[in-house]
Amino acid sequence: MSFVRFVFSFLYVRNWHTGQMELSRPRVALFCGGLFLLMLALTIISVLQTPITYIAP
């Protein structure tokens, strides 16, 4: 068993007919969507924390 398969074992589901573990497309899609939302949230947080410089006219 590879290290990646061990770490991301929650993405795999057992095939009913063959008994082999294979990637579950809905689980992979939800995982990628969660990663995207996490990266979007971190980007928004980092942008909103930048200091505002105000220059008086």
Order of alpha helices (4+ residues) and beta strands (2+ residues): alpha-beta-beta-alpha
